[in-house]
Amino acid sequence: MKPAVTLKKNYEFRRLYQRGASAAGGSMVVYCRKNKLGHNRLGLTSSVKLGHAVVRNRARRRMREVYRLNAGKLRTGWDIILVARGRTVTAPWKELNDTFLRLCRKLDLLEDKP
């Protein structure tokens, strides 16, 4: 993923947590907030509570791939944070994908394509 489309700074994450909308599912939490850019930016979070580094990295990789596969369906101009939960690592792929799409629909992040 290109550096220009990711959230890296701590203040960007804090701003989204405080002022953004959120939706939670069994395997992840999605935070979003409109930005003034012409593209989406993605931030990934996995807590130390999830497990050791290998487990946390696997959770981030899986969430990044779910985002990548569905990026074309999302509206542009949003900052999005995906937070891993315990089931992120062990959940079947279809469940992860369905959870992401359901949460995005709830937050009105999906494009309205006829």
PyMOL commands that set and color helices and strands:
alter all, ss='L'
color gray80, all
select helices_A, chain A and resi 3-5+10-19+48-50+53-73+87-90+93-106
alter helices_A, ss='H'
color red, helices_A
select strands_A, chain A and resi 21-24+28-34+41-45+78-84
alter strands_A, ss='S'
color yellow, strands_A
deselect
rebuild
show_as cartoon
